[in-house]
Amino acid sequence: MKRILIKIQFVGTNYSGWQIQPNATTIQGEVTRAIRMVCGTDVELEGCSRTDAGVSALGLMAHFDVDTRINPDTIYKAINTHLPPDIRVLSSKEVAPDFHARYDVKSKTYEYHFYESPIALPYYDALSTRINSPFDYEIARQACKVFLGTHDFAGFCNAKNNTSTTVRTIFDIDLERSNTGYCLRVTGDGFLYNMVRILAGTIIEVGQGKIDIANLTDILNSLDRSRAGDTAPARGLVLSEVRY
Amino acid sequence: MKRILIKIQFVGTNYSGWQIQPNATTIQGEVTRAIRMVCGTDVELEGCSRTDAGVSALGLMAHFDVDTRINPDTIYKAINTHLPPDIRVLSSKEVAPDFHARYDVKSKTYEYHFYESPIALPYYDALSTRINSPFDYEIARQACKVFLGTHDFAGFCNAKNNTSTTVRTIFDIDLERSNTGYCLRVTGDGFLYNMVRILAGTIIEVGQGKIDIANLTDILNSLDRSRAGDTAPARGLVLSEVRY
């Protein structure tokens, strides 16, 4: 038996998220099916994150155990022949039998892409979320700094979050501007359910003047979900990089 | 009768290009149908360019004549209610009755987006074309300079090109690098059939070492299509801006 770690890139638009569900097309479901086509057996595919419907990934990591003579370094090529074009396995390798794609994560980076326009722009809509004007980039960028470091993010997660602790550490967070809009890039040791989308929603609302930046530390420390910003839409969220 | 100029943004992936054709879904066809729904009459929609199948636009300009009491500055909002989400009219205004969306163009800017990877990357594929490694960005960037200015581009157009002259002026051309790949941006007084895609294909082949940059001026002056690079795929090409 070998434990194989794979890196998956996908555009989440047409999928009901990562996790296998009855009567829904999911990333985990599609990749598990492709592995079955290659290895002739059902595997348990453990992902590093359970991304929501509509969320994309540049490199989601997942592992599975399989008894195969196929070379672990090239098995991803065979898996790809059974995947739709919006899902691709970028690499594969054998890892130690006790390695775990989720528990062993040291840090993850997410990107949240959005653009500012009074009307929907089809070209931008493909991979990013629209926000209304006015949006003050400099203030929004400053707002990011409040979240740096170790905090209890109980007010920045969905009520369905069921982790044992809501304390997380953000190593890096910044808002970049490009000629197609804005990209919030955040790296942390882990993220609670909907945490990145609520961070994005809150930072966007600071930029729009709906939340006063002076109150942001209070809002974070209040641990009160109702005081943070709205959960930003899934489209625009991308799991960018996972480190072990 | 009023002449109305509109600015259209679309993702070309699901369309057979701009021009109305029997048994095909086209941008001109969809927008003409939407105008008919709003104005109750058929119009002749004259676009600034006849983009190929799969090509996108950030702002394609088009005009039509119509007898309507709807405010020309806001008619685009009504038109949008009859368009699919991957096509949007961004603005509309009344212009002089002798203004022409195609003949009066002073300059156009196209972008060609591509990325370098040994395998297809779904997230990048959405709006850009994949090229194989190795790719030398600096040499490709230098290659752009050869095309600056006024030249006979007979060797850089499809044989179906039917313009009276193949001389065109390129005002500006540069290759930019971003964290999602490369963007060739070229501004000129006009472009021959497939010209931007052949320029992109040629510049890419210089970067890949398939064409020697030292021969590029000769290749351009030879007026010989067979010496220029391949026509780069339609996906990745975006009509960015049109000036009058």
Interface residues (C-beta under 8 A of the other chain):
Chain A: Q9 F10 V11 S56 A57 L58 N80 P85 D86 I87 R88 L90 I119 A120 L121 P122 Y123 D125 A126 L127 S178 V238
Chain B: Q9 F10 V11 S56 A57 L58 N80 P85 D86 I87 R88 L90 I119 A120 L121 P122 Y123 D125 A126 L127 S178 V238
